[in-house]
Amino acid sequence: MANAFERVKRLWPKSGLLSTVNGQRMLLGVLVMVLAAVPLAIRTVPIGLEEGAPAPRTYRATRAIQFVDQDATTALRQVAADAVSPVYVFDAQAQSDARRSVVEFFSSALSMKTSFSEDTTRQVAFMNERYASTVDPETISAVLALDDASIETVARTTEALVGGILSARILEGDLADAKNQLAQSADLIPMSLAERYVVIAAGSAFLEPTFTVDEAATTRARSEAYDRVAPIVILKQEGENIVEKGEIVTARDIELVRSLGGLEQGVDAQSVLASIALMWLLIAAVGGYFQRFEQKVWLRFRDLLILCVLLLGMMYLTRGTALLAPEVSPYVMPVPLAAILATLLVGPAAGILMTLLTTVAGLLLGFSGGVQVVATLLASAAAVVVMANISHRSHLFYAGAVVAGVVGIVAFGASLASGNAMRVALSSGAYGSLGGLITAILTLGLLPFFEYIFGVTTDIRLLELGSPSHPLLRRLMTEAPGTYSHSVMTGNLAETAAEAIGANPVLARVGAYFHDVGKLQRPGFFVENQAGGENPHDTTSPTLSALIITAHVREGIDLAREYHLPREIIDIIRQHHGTSMVAYFYNKATSSGEAVLDSDFRYDGERPSSPEAALVMLADSVEAAVRTVKKATPPKIEEAVRRVVAAKMSDHQLDDADLTLADIERVVQVYTRMLASVYHPRIEYPEDELRKEQDAGQRKQPSRA
């Protein structure tokens, strides 16, 4: 039964841009970038906090945070600035300017009286026009009513009194006291009532403050006082309530939740675009890495699709949690899940790159910050290391326990590094362990789902298939024991060679176990199952014998599908003979003199398209060839191995297997060493003749009842 990925693949265009490798990857990249931009752009919380309204639920700090209360800080700083008194500066010119103004005023009055002696109206009009802003009209009229001698006396007296008073420190608020002092001083001088009135009225008009406000210095002093006030910092420990359900929400509550990344009301276009651009650049960089350094992943569209699904799934999960449950501790989140699944489904290198992608994505989404970024990296990297060596599905439980412990320790350390108290750090460690446990459970649940949907055969699945308890292997063991023994030896050879050249040893071994299951249909037609008995090929034509022998590949594929073996194993079954010739029966047919077709004696399979399939082909052939070597010695075994390998290469069976000449040479050395250790010559030990006779006599004795 085809998996979902294979069914969709059949509907994919077979021509055009989308049928090419670059076209498919380009389309996938565009789709991933578009879909990755959605959670980065969503910033409005539909059920978030609203100032002045009751909180819909309790919001707690997901991490330790120091929050500056800007409103309270600004108010306190303004109070400090307002408390600074104005800065005054002494006006050295105030006294001389006032005395000069007094002299000029009375001189003008005398001049007017002289110029317009008969026209009092013009005198008053001129003086009012010139001094109305300083001296009131009544005072001007009183001055002009005096005779010239009195004006001169009043002028001298007023100048002296004004100069004396202005020699002191007079502020704006002290002018009333200065005028009273002027009046009191004038009362002590023997003058007429009219003269005293003029002195007091005119002198008061010309009194000014001698100390004025220095605006620049005052502004500077108040600014310094403003800046000296330290910000009001609100400390919230991890897990501490910010606002409880039903409480009236304040602006400070909203800012606190926003600072924690749990609420982002409104859209900041610049930050959104910057986040999307950074994410796109990172996705492009990782894609370029796969294209340049991980060709196996790059050329396998299924693997790229899996990685994209894992990345997008993590991003949407993170954004959904931040929007709907901002109070959830970030350590509970299954952060390493994407990296673990990438490791199990694609490989450790993909797991490390997924760690980088998910960490940066979480940071851009506002879910992690500061020390938590390091915690995320450490937890995910540790999970990748632990999961990279899983050898059985049940081992996921133990690996999950290790991941839970690692995440707990990392969360504890990150919480302490954030400045939290020991009690809070221990709580974070417990949350981290819970998150690790959730990660392990989700891994167990999601791994079979991904295996089925994408048709992925993980090493865990392969190891389960390679168990002797598998129904098909049990059939092979009981119905064709010779073939089973040969398959086990072939698996040992292929596995060791795969380790030597960097191929997948588990796939090579398990593929070798199943490569000859087609022989179950007619096991007696294969020499390893005849046990020295009658060979049915002796009475069968070479052409029919060749058909029977080559049919085991097709019949093996049918059995593999019946037992739901994965595609990788079926490919090895299909390719383990390639298009090789059944040389024995071909030679037998040609030696009889009859006309034969080359194609009638060749397998109709496919040439190996992977290193693992090629290793199984070579192991299958060399194991069978070495068994026919008489008095096998290491040189003879090596000669037989090299002869088989050379024949496969000259027949172009290894052209598509992605093996270098150096790889092939290492394979030859591995097969020679292992086969020499199995088929080495045995030493014949001479038996004692007497013991022979005794044994013979014992065998002739009748059995006792």
C-alpha positions in Angstrom: 0.0 0.0 0.0 1.5 3.3 -1.1 2.0 6.0 1.5 0.4 9.4 1.2 3.6 11.0 -0.2 3.9 8.4 -2.9 0.3 8.9 -3.9 0.7 12.7 -4.2 4.0 12.1 -6.1 2.1 10.2 -8.8 -0.1 13.2 -9.5 2.9 15.6 -9.8 3.6 17.1 -13.3 5.9 14.9 -15.4 7.1 17.7 -17.6 7.8 21.4 -17.3 9.7 23.4 -14.6 8.0 21.6 -11.7 9.3 18.3 -12.9 12.9 19.4 -12.5 15.0 19.3 -9.3 15.6 23.0 -9.2 11.9 23.8 -10.1 10.6 21.6 -7.3 13.0 23.1 -4.7 12.2 26.6 -5.9 8.5 26.1 -5.4 9.1 24.5 -2.0 11.3 27.3 -0.9 8.7 30.0 -1.9 5.9 28.1 -0.1 8.0 27.8 3.0 8.9 31.4 3.0 5.3 32.5 2.5 4.0 30.2 5.2 6.9 31.2 7.6 6.0 34.9 7.3 2.4 34.3 8.6 3.3 33.6 12.3 5.9 36.3 12.2 3.3 38.9 10.9 0.5 37.9 13.3 0.9 40.4 16.2 -2.7 41.2 17.2 -4.1 39.2 20.1 -7.9 38.7 19.7 -8.4 37.8 23.4 -5.6 39.8 24.9 -5.6 42.5 27.6 -7.4 45.8 27.3 -6.6 48.7 29.6 -9.5 49.5 32.0 -11.2 46.2 31.4 -11.1 43.0 33.5 -8.4 40.5 32.7 -9.9 37.5 30.9 -7.5 35.1 32.7 -4.5 35.2 35.0 -1.2 36.2 33.3 2.0 35.0 34.9 5.6 35.8 34.1 7.1 33.1 32.0 10.6 34.1 33.0 12.3 36.5 35.4 12.0 40.0 34.0 13.0 43.5 35.0 10.5 46.0 33.7 11.0 49.8 33.7 7.7 51.5 34.6 8.0 54.4 32.2 5.0 56.4 33.4 5.9 56.2 37.1 9.5 57.0 36.3 8.6 60.0 34.1 6.3 61.4 36.8 8.9 61.0 39.6 11.6 62.7 37.4 9.2 65.6 36.6 8.7 66.1 40.3 12.4 66.2 40.9 12.9 68.7 38.1 10.1 71.0 39.3 11.6 71.0 42.8 14.8 72.7 41.5 14.6 76.5 42.2 15.3 78.9 39.4 18.9 79.9 39.0 19.4 83.7 39.4 22.2 85.9 38.2 23.1 89.4 39.4 22.4 92.2 36.9 25.3 94.6 37.4 23.8 97.1 35.0 20.4 97.3 36.7 21.5 100.1 39.2 23.2 102.3 36.7 20.5 101.8 34.1 17.8 102.8 36.6 19.7 105.9 37.8 20.3 107.0 34.2 16.6 106.5 33.4 15.7 108.7 36.4 18.0 111.4 35.3 16.7 111.3 31.7 13.1 111.4 32.9 13.5 114.5 35.0 15.7 116.1 32.3 13.0 115.5 29.8 10.5 117.1 32.1 12.7 120.2 32.5 13.2 120.4 28.8 9.5 120.2 28.1 8.8 122.9 30.6 11.4 125.2 28.9 10.3 124.4 25.3 6.6 124.6 25.9 6.4 126.9 28.9 3.0 128.2 28.1 1.5 125.0 26.7 1.0 122.5 29.5 -1.1 120.2 27.4 1.8 119.7 24.9 4.2 119.1 27.8 2.0 116.4 29.2 1.3 114.8 25.8 5.0 114.6 24.9 5.9 113.1 28.3 3.1 110.6 28.2 4.0 109.6 24.7 7.7 108.9 25.7 7.3 107.5 29.2 3.7 106.0 29.4 5.1 102.5 29.5 7.2 103.3 32.6 5.5 106.2 34.5 1.8 106.6 34.9 0.1 109.9 33.7 -0.7 111.1 37.2 3.0 111.0 38.2 4.0 112.8 34.9 1.4 115.5 35.5 2.6 115.9 39.2 6.2 116.3 37.9 5.3 118.9 35.3 3.3 120.8 38.0 6.5 121.5 40.0 8.8 124.4 39.3 12.2 123.9 37.9 14.1 124.1 41.2 11.8 121.5 42.7 12.2 119.2 39.7 16.0 119.4 40.1 15.7 118.7 43.8 13.3 115.8 43.3 15.6 114.4 40.5 18.6 114.3 42.7 16.7 112.8 45.6 15.0 110.1 43.5 18.3 109.2 41.8 20.0 108.8 45.2 17.2 106.7 46.7 16.8 104.5 43.7 20.6 103.9 43.4 20.8 103.1 47.1 18.0 100.6 47.0 19.2 98.9 43.8 22.6 98.3 45.3 21.0 95.4 47.3 19.9 92.0 46.1 16.3 92.4 44.7 14.3 89.6 43.3 11.1 89.8 41.3 9.1 89.1 44.4 11.0 91.7 46.5 9.9 94.8 44.4 7.0 95.6 46.8 9.4 95.7 49.8 11.8 97.9 47.8 9.0 100.3 47.0 8.0 100.5 50.7 11.6 101.1 51.6 11.7 103.9 49.0 8.6 105.5 50.5 9.9 105.2 54.1 13.2 106.8 53.0 11.4 109.7 51.2 9.4 110.4 54.4 12.6 111.1 56.2 13.7 113.8 53.8 12.3 117.3 54.4 10.3 118.0 51.3 7.0 119.4 50.4 4.1 117.0 50.0 4.1 117.4 46.3 7.8 116.7 46.0 7.6 113.7 48.3 4.8 112.3 46.1 6.8 112.7 42.9 9.9 111.1 44.5 7.9 108.0 45.7 5.9 107.6 42.5 8.7 108.2 40.0 11.3 106.3 42.0 8.9 103.3 42.3 8.4 103.3 38.6 12.1 102.9 37.9 12.8 100.2 40.5 13.7 96.8 38.8 15.0 93.4 40.1 18.8 93.2 40.3 18.7 89.4 40.3 17.1 87.8 37.2 16.4 84.2 36.3 19.1 82.5 34.1 16.9 80.5 31.9 19.7 78.3 30.4 21.2 77.5 33.7 17.8 76.8 35.2 16.9 74.4 32.4 20.2 72.7 32.7 19.9 72.3 36.5 16.4 70.9 36.1 17.5 68.5 33.4 20.3 67.2 35.6 17.8 66.7 38.4 15.5 64.8 36.0 18.3 62.5 34.9 19.5 61.8 38.4 16.3 60.0 39.3 16.9 56.3 38.7 14.2 54.4 36.7 11.5 52.6 38.7 12.2 48.9 38.0 9.6 46.3 38.6 11.0 42.9 39.3 8.8 39.9 38.4 10.0 36.4 39.2 9.3 33.5 37.0 5.7 32.3 37.7 4.7 35.4 39.6 1.3 36.8 38.7 1.2 39.9 36.6 -2.5 40.4 36.6 -5.1 38.0 38.0 -8.3 37.0 36.2 -11.0 39.7 36.8 -8.6 42.4 37.9 -8.8 45.7 36.1 -6.0 45.9 33.6 -3.6 48.8 33.8 -1.2 50.1 31.1 1.7 48.7 33.2 0.1 45.2 33.1 -0.1 45.4 29.3 3.5 46.6 29.0 4.7 43.7 31.3 2.9 41.1 29.3 4.1 42.6 26.0 7.7 42.6 27.3 7.4 38.9 27.9 6.3 38.3 24.3 2.8 37.1 25.3 1.0 40.1 23.9 1.8 42.2 20.9 -1.1 44.5 20.3 -0.8 46.4 17.0 1.6 45.9 14.2 5.1 47.4 14.0 5.7 47.2 10.2 9.5 47.7 10.5 10.0 44.9 13.1 7.7 42.5 11.2 9.4 43.1 7.9 12.9 42.8 9.6 11.9 39.5 11.2 10.5 38.0 8.0 13.6 39.1 6.1 15.9 37.5 8.6 13.9 34.3 8.6 14.0 34.2 4.8 17.7 34.7 4.7 18.2 31.9 7.2 16.0 29.5 5.3 17.9 30.3 2.1 21.2 29.8 3.8 20.2 26.4 5.2 18.9 25.5 1.7 22.2 26.5 0.2 24.1 24.4 2.7 22.1 21.3 1.8 22.6 21.9 -1.9 26.4 22.3 -1.4 27.3 19.9 1.4 24.3 17.5 1.8 23.5 16.3 -1.7 21.7 13.2 -0.5 19.2 15.4 1.4 19.0 18.0 -1.4 18.2 15.4 -4.1 15.6 13.6 -1.9 12.6 15.9 -2.1 10.9 13.9 0.6 13.5 14.8 3.2 13.4 18.5 2.3 9.6 18.4 2.7 9.9 16.8 6.1 12.3 19.5 7.3 10.0 22.2 6.0 6.9 20.6 7.8 8.9 20.4 11.0 10.0 24.0 10.9 6.6 25.4 10.0 4.9 23.2 12.7 7.3 24.5 15.4 6.7 28.1 14.3 2.9 27.9 14.3 3.0 26.0 17.6 5.1 28.7 19.2 3.0 31.5 17.9 -0.2 29.8 18.9 1.1 29.2 22.4 2.3 32.8 22.8 -1.1 34.1 21.7 -3.4 31.7 23.5 -1.5 30.8 26.6 1.2 33.4 27.3 1.5 32.3 30.9 2.8 28.9 30.0 6.4 28.4 31.0 8.6 28.2 27.9 10.5 25.3 29.4 7.3 23.1 29.1 7.3 23.7 25.3 8.6 20.6 23.4 11.4 22.7 22.0 13.7 19.8 20.9 10.9 18.0 19.1 11.6 19.3 15.6 15.3 18.6 15.9 14.7 15.1 17.3 12.3 14.1 14.5 14.7 15.6 11.9 17.5 13.5 13.3 15.5 10.3 13.3 13.8 10.9 9.9 16.7 12.5 7.9 19.9 12.4 9.9 22.0 14.1 12.7 23.3 16.9 10.4 19.7 17.8 9.6 18.9 17.7 13.3 21.6 20.2 14.1 20.5 22.6 11.3 16.9 22.2 12.6 18.1 23.2 16.0 19.5 26.4 14.5 16.4 27.2 12.5 13.9 26.6 15.4 16.0 28.5 17.9 16.2 31.6 15.7 12.6 31.3 14.7 11.6 31.2 18.4 13.7 34.3 19.1 12.1 36.2 16.2 8.6 35.1 17.4 9.4 36.6 20.8 9.0 33.4 22.7 12.6 33.1 23.9 14.9 35.7 25.1 18.4 36.1 26.6 19.5 33.0 28.5 16.6 31.0 27.1 18.1 31.1 23.6 21.2 29.4 25.0 19.0 26.9 26.9 17.1 26.1 23.7 20.3 25.5 21.8 21.7 23.2 24.5 18.6 21.2 25.0 18.0 20.6 21.3 21.7 19.8 20.6 21.7 17.3 23.5 18.5 15.7 22.2 20.1 15.3 18.7 23.2 13.6 20.2 21.0 11.2 22.3 18.6 10.3 19.5 21.3 9.9 16.9 22.3 6.5 18.3 18.9 4.9 18.9 18.9 1.2 17.9 15.4 0.2 18.8 12.0 1.9 19.2 11.8 0.9 22.9 15.1 2.7 23.4 13.2 5.9 22.8 11.9 5.6 26.3 15.4 5.7 27.7 16.5 8.4 25.4 13.4 10.4 26.4 14.4 10.1 30.0 17.8 11.4 29.2 16.3 14.3 27.2 14.0 15.1 30.1 16.9 15.1 32.5 19.0 17.3 30.2 16.2 19.8 29.5 15.5 19.9 33.3 19.2 20.7 34.1 19.4 23.3 31.3 16.2 25.0 32.5 17.5 25.0 36.1 20.8 26.6 35.0 19.1 29.1 32.7 16.7 30.2 35.4 19.6 30.7 37.8 21.5 32.6 35.2 18.4 34.9 34.7 18.7 36.0 38.3 15.9 33.9 39.8 15.9 32.6 43.3 16.8 28.9 44.0 13.1 28.0 44.6 12.1 29.5 41.2 15.1 27.8 39.5 14.1 24.4 40.9 10.5 25.1 39.6 12.0 25.9 36.2 14.0 22.7 36.3 10.8 20.7 37.0 9.0 22.4 34.1 12.0 21.6 31.9 11.9 17.9 32.9 8.1 17.9 32.1 8.8 19.5 28.8 11.4 16.9 28.0 9.0 14.1 28.9 6.3 15.7 26.7 8.9 15.9 23.9 9.7 12.2 24.3 6.0 11.2 24.3 5.3 13.4 21.2 8.3 11.8 19.5 6.9 8.3 20.1 3.5 9.4 18.8 4.6 11.4 15.7 7.4 9.2 14.5 5.1 6.5 13.1 2.9 9.2 11.6 5.8 10.7 9.7 7.0 7.2 8.7 3.6 6.4 7.2 2.8 9.8 5.6 6.2 10.3 4.0 7.2 6.6 3.6 10.4 7.1 5.7 12.2 4.0 6.8 14.1 5.0 9.9 16.9 2.9 11.4 14.6 2.1 14.2 12.1 0.6 11.7 14.9 -1.3 9.9 16.2 -2.8 13.2 12.7 -4.0 14.0 12.4 -5.5 10.5 15.8 -7.3 11.0 14.7 -9.2 14.0 14.6 -13.0 13.5 11.0 -12.9 14.8 9.8 -11.1 11.7 7.3 -13.5 10.0 9.0 -13.4 6.6 12.4 -14.1 8.1 10.9 -16.9 10.2 9.5 -18.5 7.0 12.9 -18.2 5.4 14.6 -19.8 8.4 12.3 -22.8 8.4 11.4 -23.3 4.7 14.8 -22.3 3.2 17.4 -22.6 5.9 20.3 -22.6 3.5 19.1 -19.4 1.9 18.6 -17.9 5.4 22.1 -18.8 6.5 23.5 -17.4 3.2 21.4 -14.2 3.8 22.8 -13.7 7.4 26.3 -14.1 6.1 25.6 -11.6 3.3 24.1 -9.2 5.8 27.3 -9.4 8.0 29.5 -8.7 4.9 27.3 -5.8 3.7 27.0 -4.2 7.1 30.8 -4.2 7.7 31.5 -2.8 4.3 28.9 -0.1 4.7 30.6 1.0 7.9 33.9 1.1 6.1 32.7 3.4 3.3 30.3 5.6 5.2 27.0 4.0 3.9 24.0 3.0 6.0 25.1 -0.2 7.7 21.6 -1.0 9.2 20.0 -0.7 5.7 22.7 -2.8 4.1 22.3 -5.6 6.7 18.5 -5.7 6.8 18.3 -5.4 3.0 20.6 -8.4 2.8 18.4 -10.4 5.2 15.5 -10.0 2.8 17.2 -10.0 -0.6 16.5 -13.6 -1.4 13.0 -14.1 0.1 11.8 -14.8 -3.4 13.4 -18.2 -3.1 10.7 -19.3 -0.7 8.5 -20.0 -3.7 10.8 -22.8 -5.0 13.6 -23.3 -2.4 14.6 -26.7 -3.7 15.8 -25.1 -7.0 18.6 -23.3 -5.2 21.8 -25.2 -4.4 22.1 -23.9 -0.8 18.8 -25.6 0.1 19.5 -29.0 -1.6 21.8 -30.3 1.2 23.5 -32.7 -1.2 20.2 -34.1 -2.5 18.9 -34.3 -6.1 19.3 -31.2 -8.1 16.1 -30.5 -10.2 18.0 -28.5 -12.7 19.7 -31.7 -13.9 16.4 -32.6 -15.6 15.5 -29.1 -16.7 16.5 -27.2 -19.8 18.9 -24.3 -19.3 16.4 -21.8 -20.5 13.7 -22.9 -18.0 16.3 -23.1 -15.2 17.3 -19.5 -15.9 13.7 -18.4 -15.8 13.2 -20.2 -12.5 16.4 -18.6 -11.0 15.7 -15.1 -12.2 12.1 -15.3 -11.1 13.1 -15.2 -7.5 13.7 -11.4 -7.8 10.2 -10.7 -9.0 8.7 -13.1 -6.5 10.7 -11.6 -3.7 9.3 -8.1 -4.6 5.8 -9.6 -4.5 6.4 -11.1 -1.0 8.0 -7.9 0.2 4.9 -6.0 -0.8 2.6 -8.6 0.8 4.5 -8.2 4.1 4.5 -4.4 3.7 8.3 -4.0 3.6 9.5 -0.5 3.0 10.5 0.8 -0.4 14.3 0.8 0.5 14.2 -2.9 1.2 12.2 -3.6 -2.0 14.7 -1.6 -4.0 17.5 -3.8 -2.7 15.5 -7.0 -3.5 14.9 -5.6 -7.1 18.5 -4.5 -7.6 20.6 -7.2 -5.8 21.2 -9.0 -9.1 20.8 -5.9 -11.4 20.8 -7.0 -15.0 23.5 -9.6 -14.5 23.7 -12.8 -16.5 23.0 -16.3 -15.1 26.4 -17.5 -16.3 26.1 -21.2 -15.4 23.0 -21.9 -17.4 24.1 -19.6 -20.2 27.3 -21.5 -20.6 25.4 -24.8 -20.3 23.0 -23.7 -23.1 25.8 -22.5 -25.4 27.9 -25.6 -24.8 25.0 -27.7 -26.1 25.3 -26.0 -29.5 21.7 -24.5 -29.5 21.1 -20.9 -30.5 20.5 -18.8 -27.4 19.6 -15.1 -26.7 21.7 -13.2 -24.2 18.5 -11.5 -22.8 17.0 -14.9 -21.9 19.7 -15.5 -19.3 19.7 -12.0 -17.7 17.8 -10.8 -14.7 15.2 -8.2 -15.6 15.7 -6.1 -12.4 17.5 -2.8 -12.1 21.1 -1.9 -11.6 21.9 -0.9 -8.0 21.1 2.8 -7.5 22.5 3.1 -3.9 25.7 2.1 -2.2 23.7 -0.3 0.1 22.2 -2.1 -2.8 25.6 -2.5 -4.5 27.1 -3.8 -1.3 24.4 -6.5 -1.0 24.9 -7.4 -4.7 28.7 -7.8 -4.2 28.3 -9.6 -0.8 25.7 -12.0 -2.3 28.0 -12.9 -5.2 31.3 -13.2 -3.4 29.9 -15.3 -0.6 28.5 -17.7 -3.1 31.8 -17.7 -5.1 34.1 -18.3 -2.1 32.0 -21.3 -1.0 33.0 -23.0 -4.2 36.8 -22.4 -3.6 38.6 -25.6 -2.7 41.1 -25.4 0.1 40.4 -21.7 0.5 43.3 -19.6 1.6 43.4 -15.8 2.0 45.1 -15.3 -1.4 42.6 -17.6 -3.1 39.7 -15.8 -1.4 41.0 -12.4 -2.4 41.4 -13.6 -6.0 37.8 -14.9 -6.0 36.5 -11.6 -4.5 38.4 -9.5 -7.0 37.2 -11.6 -9.9 33.6 -11.2 -8.9 33.9 -7.5 -8.4 35.7 -7.0 -11.7 33.0 -8.9 -13.5 30.3 -6.7 -12.0 32.2 -3.6 -12.9 32.9 -4.7 -16.5 29.2 -5.6 -16.8 28.4 -2.0 -15.7 26.3 -3.2 -12.8 27.9 -0.6 -10.4 27.6 2.4 -12.7 24.7 4.0 -10.8 25.7 3.0 -7.2 27.6 6.1 -6.3 30.7 4.2 -5.3 34.2 5.4 -6.0 37.2 3.2 -6.8 38.5 3.8 -3.3 35.2 2.6 -1.9 35.3 -0.5 -4.0 38.9 -1.3 -2.9 37.9 -0.9 0.7 34.9 -3.2 0.1 37.2 -5.9 -1.5 39.5 -5.7 1.6 36.6 -6.0 4.0 35.0 -9.0 2.2 38.4 -10.7 1.8 39.2 -10.4 5.5 35.8 -11.5 6.7 35.5 -14.5 4.3 39.0 -15.6 5.1 38.1 -15.8 8.8 35.1 -18.0 8.0 36.3 -20.2 5.2 39.9 -20.7 6.4 41.4 -24.3 6.0 40.8 -26.6 8.9 43.5 -28.8 10.4 42.8 -32.5 10.2 43.4 -34.1 13.6 44.4 -37.8 13.5 42.1 -40.1 15.5 43.3 -42.9 17.7 42.6 -46.2 15.9 41.5 -47.9 19.1 39.0 -45.1 19.9 37.7 -45.6 16.4 37.1 -49.3 17.0 35.5 -48.6 20.4 33.2 -46.0 18.9 32.3 -48.3 16.1 31.6 -51.1 18.6 29.4 -48.8 20.7 27.4 -47.8 17.6 26.8 -51.5 16.8 25.4 -52.2 20.2 21.6 -52.7 20.3 19.7 -50.1 22.2 18.5 -51.1 25.6 14.8 -50.8 26.4 
